[in-house]
Every structure is written in structure tokens, then in C-alpha cells.
């Protein structure tokens, strides 16, 4: 079987997992604000920290690493 056909069969499951993630994120943000905890999130590759009053503090910039060129037969070693 091709992966694309397998993915098409799992569309309902994928959609339900995405919906569950969105719902849990909303609940976590609401509960963090209720407990006066800061909410940290990434937007446009920049980390922001927002407190209960809505004041945003800019953190560091997230740098995306370029994918390494892999060739067939290459041996990968992890330390």
C-alpha cells in the first residue's frame, strides 16, 4: 500500500486528533490565565510570553535548521 492511500483512510482519525489538540490547547490557556500563570507560544518564529493581563514579552527567535542532505545508503550515527 502507498502511504497516500493509508492517509486517506485515516482522515477521520486525523481530523479528530487535530480537534482534540485544539480543544486541549484552549482549555490549557484558559486554566493558565485563571491561575495567573504566563502563557508561552510561538508566532512567526518568535517565542512570546503573555501574562494574565495580556502584556506580551518577546522572547528569543526560533531558528529553523536546514534539512541535511541525505543520500541512499548513508549511515546515520546518534550519540
Long-range contacts (C-beta under 8 A, 24 or more apart in sequence): none
